């Protein structure tokens, strides 16, 4: 926009635009400050602080949007319901961010202010940035280097040693020579034999900022050659005794994808220009969308924008119909999907099927709870949308009938559009019950191991799924089992795990229902066997590997550990992939804490 065009915009519109941009700059600075503290939290093993900072950063966006929306009301006496004002404000804002390094995230912030004031309606490119004000990659990249480049002229040992030197923490390496040997041996044994190029032709580039999440720090980079790009990820752990060590090396796309999975908490990484980090990560994981990658590094609100733009583009290039998702119909949600696009859309029903007794507000609160929790690699990230518009001619008739039958208050439509007033979007997975139906014995055994691990890892993160029916879990393309039905989820420490009392007499034995008192938060793990009704093969495979979940004492022990402040490890890679640290491999465990008397034994 040139000066003449800018002068045609009203002064109130320009004030609104400047106020919103000032608010974005303030938000981004505070976001970065929280993120910058991740290094010290890792080095000092401040795991409680890690969780608190993660929650604080997630909550920051909503609080800043509310604050800036109030300021916008104060900088003009114009009626903020006037859409002409917002058309001009959008134009003025586009001019302000034209040379901004983070224009795309700034545009999303503008959208959030508009949606807060207008309650998410109407959404149109005249008033918001449904499409960006700038074509993708229309400008040269800013003069800002985000990675360190290494060459292999002195061999792999020297390269790995230099990488560890360059990324050393304030806490020293536990045994740098050992870690270098582990990394080199793994790469020489698993990676290099499959490369059709000399070692000297590899170009290694490591991102200069470390990625922090939960109890780990990840050094992330790539090795490029004529045939493509290889991820290089070094997860580092703190032994909590004054040393840092490299736990494994990840050098394949699937492994990298699991590290950056939609089932895990967002990373903290010092990324002054997030778009450049997203482009770099996209070279490692080309199957991941920009939306997923923005989400993974903590810019989940912009991830929503990227998803919306992506699915609009997909609909223009496809012709299949939205349809009811396969699987058993839910009692709380109705779920639909577009077969050619890998997500599901979940709409809360107006009335819940018995025996469900929750309310819609309780369900929404459960989803907010999950969005702020440590998902431990076992719960799907969910994006919430209001007033989501679809073309009516892309909806199967039976889907329209279903929506009008079970959730009429959520649906508005005319001859051209269908608007869903409130919905959630999640990654589509194969429901576990459907996966097991067609699986062989080996697949069932592995899936039941994953199912048990999912329950245990959620529990270790202080999450109790409540309804553990197989239909409430999905199987990802990597074979991981993930929980995705949150209407009965709660904190593990809010439950009371009990053993079913022995019957006192024959009348107790023959009673149609429980003869003992049951409080709302009582859980009887012995009853978990009922989740396998009709699938004896799955039950046998589960009990061969995870029968301890039937024991109420297992759960009480976890509660004791969580209550004592113990933070469990969760790894985004198989335990068998971890390096053997020999005598040093005596990390503090819950069992050690019991023996030391720090946590009472059950």
Residue pairs with C-beta under 8 A, 6 or more apart in sequence:
1 91
1 94
1 95
1 98
5 91
6 14
6 92
6 95
9 88
9 91
9 92
10 78
10 85
10 88
12 75
12 76
12 77
12 78
12 85
13 85
13 86
13 88
13 89
13 91
13 92
14 88
14 89
14 92
15 75
15 76
16 72
16 75
16 76
16 85
16 86
16 89
16 92
17 89
17 90
17 92
17 93
17 96
17 110
18 92
18 96
19 68
19 71
19 72
19 75
20 68
20 72
20 89
20 93
20 109
20 110
20 113
21 93
21 96
21 97
21 106
23 64
23 67
23 68
23 71
23 109
23 113
24 68
24 105
24 106
24 109
24 110
26 64
27 60
27 61
27 64
27 68
27 109
28 102
28 105
30 60
30 64
31 57
31 60
31 61
31 298
32 270
32 272
34 53
34 56
34 57
34 60
34 268
35 57
35 268
35 269
35 270
35 298
36 270
37 49
37 53
38 50
38 53
38 212
38 268
38 269
39 169
39 210
39 212
39 217
40 46
41 47
41 49
41 50
41 53
41 212
42 50
42 169
42 212
42 215
42 216
42 217
42 238
43 169
43 170
43 171
43 238
43 244
45 215
45 238
45 240
47 214
47 215
47 567
48 565
48 567
50 212
50 214
50 215
51 374
51 567
53 268
54 265
54 266
54 268
54 372
54 374
55 372
57 266
57 268
57 298
58 266
58 300
58 371
58 372
59 372
61 112
61 301
65 109
65 112
65 113
65 116
66 116
68 109
68 113
69 113
69 116
69 117
72 80
72 113
72 117
73 80
73 117
76 85
78 85
79 85
80 117
81 118
83 122
83 126
83 127
86 114
86 118
86 126
86 127
86 128
87 126
87 127
90 110
90 126
90 127
90 128
90 129
93 106
93 107
93 110
94 129
94 133
97 103
97 106
97 107
97 133
98 133
98 134
100 106
101 142
101 144
101 272
101 273
102 273
102 274
102 275
103 132
103 133
103 134
104 132
104 134
104 275
104 302
104 305
105 274
105 299
105 302
107 129
107 132
107 133
107 305
108 129
108 301
108 302
108 304
108 305
109 301
110 128
110 129
111 128
111 129
111 305
112 301
114 127
114 128
115 123
115 128
115 386
119 386
120 386
120 387
121 387
123 130
123 387
123 389
124 130
125 131
129 305
130 308
130 309
130 312
131 309
132 309
141 276
142 273
142 276
144 272
144 273
144 276
145 208
146 207
146 208
146 209
146 271
146 273
146 276
146 277
146 280
147 205
147 206
147 207
147 208
147 221
147 280
148 166
148 205
148 206
148 208
149 203
149 204
149 205
150 159
150 162
150 163
150 204
150 205
150 206
151 159
151 200
151 203
151 204
152 159
152 199
152 200
152 202
152 204
153 200
155 199
156 184
156 187
156 188
156 199
157 180
157 184
159 204
160 180
160 183
160 184
161 176
161 180
163 204
163 206
163 219
163 221
163 234
164 173
164 176
164 179
164 180
164 246
166 206
167 206
167 210
167 219
169 217
169 236
169 244
171 238
171 242
171 243
171 244
172 242
172 243
172 244
173 179
173 243
173 244
173 245
174 239
174 243
174 244
174 245
174 581
174 584
175 243
175 245
175 581
175 584
178 581
179 245
179 246
179 579
182 246
182 249
182 579
183 234
183 246
183 249
186 248
186 249
186 251
186 579
187 249
187 251
190 251
191 230
191 251
192 199
195 202
195 225
195 227
196 227
197 225
197 226
197 227
201 225
201 226
202 223
202 224
202 225
203 223
203 224
203 225
204 221
204 222
204 223
204 224
204 232
205 221
205 222
205 224
206 219
206 220
206 221
206 232
207 219
207 220
207 221
207 269
207 277
207 280
209 269
209 270
209 271
209 277
210 217
210 218
210 219
210 220
210 269
211 217
211 218
211 219
211 220
211 267
211 268
211 269
211 297
212 218
212 267
212 268
212 269
213 264
213 265
213 266
213 267
213 268
214 265
214 374
214 567
214 570
215 237
215 238
215 567
215 569
216 235
216 236
216 237
216 247
217 235
217 236
217 237
217 244
218 233
218 234
218 235
218 236
218 259
218 267
219 233
219 234
219 236
220 231
220 232
220 233
220 281
220 284
221 231
221 232
221 233
222 229
222 230
222 231
222 232
222 280
222 283
222 284
223 229
223 230
223 232
223 251
224 230
229 283
229 284
230 251
230 252
231 250
231 251
231 252
231 253
231 255
231 256
231 284
231 285
232 249
232 250
232 251
233 249
233 250
233 251
233 255
233 256
233 259
234 246
234 248
234 249
234 250
235 246
235 247
235 248
235 250
235 259
235 571
235 572
235 573
236 244
236 245
236 246
236 247
237 244
237 245
237 247
237 587
238 244
239 245
239 584
239 587
240 587
240 588
243 584
245 579
245 581
245 584
246 579
247 571
247 578
247 579
248 573
248 577
248 578
248 579
250 256
250 259
250 573
250 577
253 284
253 285
253 286
253 287
254 478
255 573
256 284
256 285
257 285
257 287
257 288
257 478
258 377
258 478
258 480
258 572
258 573
259 572
259 573
260 267
260 281
260 285
260 288
260 292
260 293
260 296
261 296
261 377
261 480
261 572
262 292
262 295
262 296
262 380
262 381
262 427
263 375
263 376
263 377
263 378
263 379
263 380
263 381
263 476
263 480
263 482
264 296
264 375
264 376
264 377
264 572
265 374
265 375
266 295
266 296
266 297
266 298
266 300
267 296
267 297
267 298
268 298
269 277
269 297
269 298
271 277
271 297
274 294
274 297
274 299
274 302
277 297
278 290
278 293
278 294
278 297
281 288
281 293
281 296
281 297
282 288
282 290
282 293
285 293
289 306
289 307
289 310
290 306
290 310
291 303
291 304
291 306
291 307
291 310
292 303
294 300
294 302
294 303
294 306
295 303
295 381
300 381
300 383
303 383
304 383
304 385
307 343
307 383
307 425
308 385
311 338
311 341
311 343
314 338
314 340
314 341
315 338
315 391
315 394
318 338
318 340
318 341
320 338
320 339
320 340
321 338
321 394
321 395
321 396
321 399
322 336
322 337
322 338
322 345
322 390
322 394
322 395
322 396
322 399
323 336
323 337
323 338
323 339
323 396
323 398
323 399
324 334
324 335
324 336
324 396
324 398
324 399
324 402
325 335
325 336
325 337
325 344
325 428
326 431
326 434
327 335
327 431
327 433
327 434
327 471
328 431
328 433
328 471
330 485
331 349
331 352
331 353
331 354
331 356
332 348
332 349
332 352
332 353
332 356
332 358
332 363
332 485
332 487
333 346
333 347
333 348
333 349
333 485
333 487
334 346
334 347
334 349
334 402
334 403
334 406
334 407
335 344
335 345
335 346
335 347
336 344
336 345
336 347
336 399
336 402
336 403
337 343
337 344
337 345
337 428
338 394
342 427
342 428
343 425
343 426
343 427
343 428
344 425
344 426
344 427
344 428
345 388
345 420
345 423
345 424
345 425
346 382
346 423
346 424
346 425
346 426
347 403
347 407
347 410
347 420
347 422
347 423
347 424
348 360
348 363
348 364
348 407
348 410
348 422
349 406
349 407
350 406
350 407
350 408
350 409
350 410
351 406
352 358
356 487
358 366
358 487
358 488
362 487
363 486
363 487
366 486
366 487
366 488
366 489
367 382
367 384
367 424
367 486
369 486
369 489
370 379
370 382
370 486
370 489
371 381
371 382
373 379
373 461
373 462
373 463
374 461
374 462
374 463
374 570
375 381
375 461
376 457
376 458
376 460
376 461
376 463
376 570
377 457
377 480
377 570
377 572
378 453
378 454
378 457
378 458
378 481
378 482
378 483
379 458
379 463
379 482
379 483
379 484
379 486
380 426
380 427
380 429
380 474
380 482
380 483
380 484
381 426
381 427
382 424
382 425
382 426
382 486
383 424
383 425
383 426
384 422
384 423
384 424
385 420
385 422
385 423
385 424
385 425
386 421
386 422
387 419
387 420
387 421
388 419
388 420
388 423
389 417
389 418
389 419
390 417
390 418
390 419
390 420
391 416
391 417
391 418
392 400
392 413
392 414
392 415
392 416
392 417
392 418
393 416
395 418
400 413
400 418
403 410
403 411
403 420
404 411
409 421
410 420
410 421
410 422
410 423
411 418
411 419
411 420
411 421
412 418
412 419
412 421
413 419
426 484
427 476
428 474
429 474
429 475
429 476
429 482
429 484
430 474
430 475
431 470
431 471
431 473
431 474
431 475
432 447
432 451
432 470
432 471
432 473
432 474
432 475
432 481
433 469
433 470
433 471
433 535
435 443
435 447
435 475
436 444
436 447
436 470
436 535
436 537
436 538
439 447
441 537
441 541
444 537
444 538
444 541
445 541
445 544
445 545
446 479
447 475
447 479
447 481
447 538
447 541
448 538
448 541
448 542
448 545
448 546
449 541
449 545
449 546
450 475
450 479
450 480
450 481
451 470
451 473
451 481
451 542
451 546
452 542
452 545
452 546
452 549
453 481
453 546
454 473
454 480
454 481
454 482
454 483
455 465
455 468
455 546
455 549
456 546
456 549
457 570
458 464
458 465
458 483
459 492
459 555
459 558
460 558
460 568
460 570
461 568
461 570
462 491
462 492
462 493
462 562
463 489
463 490
463 491
463 492
464 489
464 490
464 491
464 492
464 494
464 495
464 523
465 472
465 483
465 485
465 488
465 489
466 487
466 488
466 489
466 490
467 485
467 487
467 488
468 528
468 531
469 531
470 531
470 532
470 535
470 538
471 485
472 483
472 484
472 485
473 481
473 482
473 483
473 484
474 481
474 482
474 484
475 481
475 482
476 482
490 521
492 555
492 558
492 559
492 562
493 559
493 562
493 563
494 521
495 521
495 522
495 523
495 555
495 559
496 519
496 521
496 522
496 523
497 523
497 524
497 525
497 552
497 555
497 556
497 559
498 522
498 523
498 524
498 552
499 524
499 526
499 552
500 516
500 524
500 526
500 527
501 516
503 509
503 515
504 515
507 515
508 515
523 552
523 555
524 552
525 549
525 550
525 551
525 552
525 554
525 555
526 550
526 552
528 549
528 550
529 539
529 550
532 538
532 539
532 542
543 550
548 554
553 602
556 602
557 590
557 602
560 599
560 600
560 602
561 568
561 590
561 593
561 599
564 593
564 598
564 599
566 590
566 593
566 599
568 590
569 587
571 578
590 599
593 599
594 600
594 601
